[in-house]
Amino acid sequence: MRKPAILVLEDGSVFRGESIGADGQTVGEVVFNTAMTGYQEILTDPSYSRQIVTLTYPHIGNTGINDEDEESARIQSAGLVVRDLPTRYSNWRAQRSLGDYLLESGVVGIADIDTRRLTRILREKGAQNGCIMAGDQLDEAAALEAAKGFPGLKGMDLAREVTTADRYEWAQGTWSLEDGLPAPAADLPHHVVAYDFGVKRNILRMLADRGCRLTVVPAQTPASEVMALNPDGVFLSNGPGDPEPCDYAIDAIRELLDAKVPLFGICLGHQLLALASGAKTTKMKFGHHGANHPVQDLESGVVMISSQNHGFAVDDQNLPDTLKATHRSLFDGSLQGIERTDKPAFSFQGHPEASPGPHDVAPLFDRFIDLIEAGKS
Ligand SMILES: NC(=O)CC[C@H](N)C(=O)O
C-alpha cells in the first residue's frame, strides 16, 4: 500500500493521490510536459530546478531507470506528478524502478490524480506555484500556505545554483570512428568552452561527437578567463530560472561578442545571447514543455519537430537591428531562434540535443562547427 499524498495549487485547487517517492513536502512552479517518453531525462534536466513536473502521458515508469540516461548527476526537478506509476517495470537497460529512484533521491512525487484536470488549470490560468505533501501526515491548509509562499521563478537566478563548482574537461568524443574508438581529447580539432548554466550531458556528447574538446566552466566565469583558454568557440548552455537576473553572464557574453568568438546558445543560453544583444525576455503563460513542437526555419521554410522546455521567451517586438529572427514556433508564433547580423553568434530556444525528443534540430550543432571552422580560416 502506498502512502497518501496531496498536491495543492496556489489557486486553492486540491488533488488527492498516492505517494510515489519520499515522504515530506516540496514547493515549486507546477508545469506540464507532454512528452510520451524520456521521464528520466526530464527529471535530471537542470532546467527543471524548482519546478514540479506533471507528465501528461498517463503511464510513467514503464521502462524503469538506468545509469546511462541521466542528463546530470541527480534529479533536478522539485517533484513529480503522474497519472499512473505501474507496479512493474520492464526494459533491458532498466536497473531500478522510478519509485525507488525518487525514494533514494529524497524526491517527493504523487500519482493517481487527474493530470488532465491539472493540465487544464495550468493552461487556462498559467503555470501555478504548488506544493506536494506526501506521507502519513497531510495538512491541506499548510500545503496551500507553502504553495503561496513560493516566490515564483520570475526574477530568480538559478543558473548560479545548479552550475558546476569547478571547471572540468569533457572529451568523450566518438569523432574518430575509424577504429570504433573515441578519439583522444588531444586529437579533437576544436576547443570549445561551454558555460554551464545547468548543462545537459547530451549537449556535451553531441559537441564532442563533432570534434570538440570541451572545457566546461562555472556560470560566473568572467569573459577574460574564457578568452585566456583561447577557445575556437564558446557554447552557452540551457539552464533553470529567469535569464534576466544573470547579469554576470550577460556581461560576459557582451565581451565575447566584442571579441568575435563564435557563439552558440541553447534555451537559457539563447535568452542570454538575446539579452546581451539588447533584446528583452518575458515570462510565458505556461511555457513550452514537450517533444513534438513544430518550429519553422524562417529562411528555408522547413518545419522541424522539436523538444522544448522553457517558461521564458525572447520578446520579438523591437528586436535590436543586430538580431535577426531565424526560427518561430508554429504553436504560438513565439520566437525560437536568433542570429547576430554583425557577429558569429546564433542561438535556439528549443532543444537540438533532443534528450528526450526528436532529432530534427541536431544540424544546428553542425552549423556551430561551420562557424568555428570559418573563424579559424
Ligand atoms: N531549458 C532551459 O534552458 C530553460 C530556460 C529558462 N529557464 C526558461 O524557463 O525559459
The ligand as an SDF file (V2000), in Angstrom:
LIG
                    3D

 10  9  0  0  0  0  0  0  0  0999 V2000
   15.6830   24.7530  -20.7850 N   0  0  0  0  0  0  0  0  0  0  0  0
   16.0710   25.9770  -20.4940 C   0  0  0  0  0  0  0  0  0  0  0  0
   17.2410   26.3400  -20.6560 O   0  0  0  0  0  0  0  0  0  0  0  0
   15.0540   26.8830  -19.8710 C   0  0  0  0  0  0  0  0  0  0  0  0
   15.4390   28.3350  -19.8750 C   0  0  0  0  0  0  0  0  0  0  0  0
   14.6500   29.1620  -18.8770 C   0  0  0  0  0  0  0  0  0  0  0  0
   14.8880   28.6980  -17.5430 N   0  0  0  0  0  0  0  0  0  0  0  0
   13.1720   29.1320  -19.2000 C   0  0  0  0  0  0  0  0  0  0  0  0
   12.4030   28.5440  -18.4870 O   0  0  0  0  0  0  0  0  0  0  0  0
   12.7520   29.7040  -20.1950 O   0  0  0  0  0  0  0  0  0  0  0  0
  1  2  1  0
  2  3  2  0
  2  4  1  0
  4  5  1  0
  5  6  1  0
  6  7  1  0
  6  8  1  0
  8  9  2  0
  8 10  1  0
M  END
$$$$
